Amino acid sequence: MKRLEMTFRNELGRSTKISVDYVKDDVTKEQVETVMQSIIEKNIFKTENGELKEIDGADIVSTNTVELI
């Protein structure tokens, strides 16, 4: 499984991470930046430490599960 982890800075300068499971294989940097900027501009989420204010980074994390039993 691939997971997109988007990291933002909020009003207090602290990091906030939003994760989305099952990201497409062909997602681009530009698409992720556009979505992240839209989240900030539309003020979709509010954290304990205030509104999201800027993009801090984004990663795609791949995980593999191995069945043992």
C-alpha positions as semicolon CSV with decimal commas, in nm:
position;residue;x (nm);y (nm);z (nm)
1;M;0,000;0,000;0,000
2;K;0,113;0,354;-0,070
3;R;0,022;0,640;0,162
4;L;0,058;1,012;0,094
5;E;0,171;1,204;0,402
6;M;0,125;1,581;0,370
7;T;0,290;1,797;0,634
8;F;0,179;2,154;0,706
9;R;0,283;2,428;0,947
10;N;0,003;2,581;1,151
11;E;-0,042;2,926;1,309
12;L;0,196;2,843;1,592
13;G;0,461;2,705;1,355
14;R;0,403;2,347;1,461
15;S;0,382;2,054;1,218
16;T;0,054;1,888;1,135
17;K;0,039;1,577;0,918
18;I;-0,253;1,459;0,705
19;S;-0,229;1,108;0,560
20;V;-0,420;0,958;0,268
21;D;-0,406;0,582;0,209
22;Y;-0,401;0,414;-0,132
23;V;-0,251;0,703;-0,326
24;K;-0,227;0,652;-0,703
25;D;0,102;0,527;-0,846
26;D;0,123;0,816;-1,091
27;V;0,057;1,108;-0,854
28;T;0,284;1,405;-0,928
29;K;0,454;1,668;-0,716
30;E;0,244;1,935;-0,887
31;Q;-0,082;1,755;-0,804
32;V;0,015;1,720;-0,438
33;E;0,121;2,085;-0,415
34;T;-0,208;2,195;-0,571
35;V;-0,412;1,989;-0,326
36;M;-0,210;2,107;-0,028
37;Q;-0,241;2,472;-0,131
38;S;-0,616;2,423;-0,177
39;I;-0,645;2,277;0,174
40;I;-0,471;2,587;0,312
41;E;-0,666;2,841;0,102
42;K;-1,006;2,686;0,173
43;N;-0,925;2,646;0,542
44;I;-1,060;2,290;0,539
45;F;-0,891;2,174;0,861
46;K;-0,826;2,338;1,194
47;T;-0,583;2,192;1,445
48;E;-0,547;2,230;1,821
49;N;-0,280;2,489;1,743
50;G;-0,474;2,687;1,484
51;E;-0,526;2,694;1,111
52;L;-0,288;2,544;0,858
53;K;-0,075;2,820;0,710
54;E;0,198;2,674;0,488
55;I;0,326;2,360;0,317
56;D;0,611;2,191;0,503
57;G;0,654;1,880;0,287
58;A;0,502;1,563;0,145
59;D;0,612;1,201;0,124
60;I;0,480;0,883;-0,030
61;V;0,527;0,595;0,211
62;S;0,513;0,236;0,082
63;T;0,429;-0,048;0,314
64;N;0,436;-0,420;0,254
65;T;0,254;-0,677;0,463
66;V;0,389;-1,029;0,491
67;E;0,143;-1,287;0,619
68;L;0,314;-1,515;0,868
69;I;0,033;-1,751;0,962
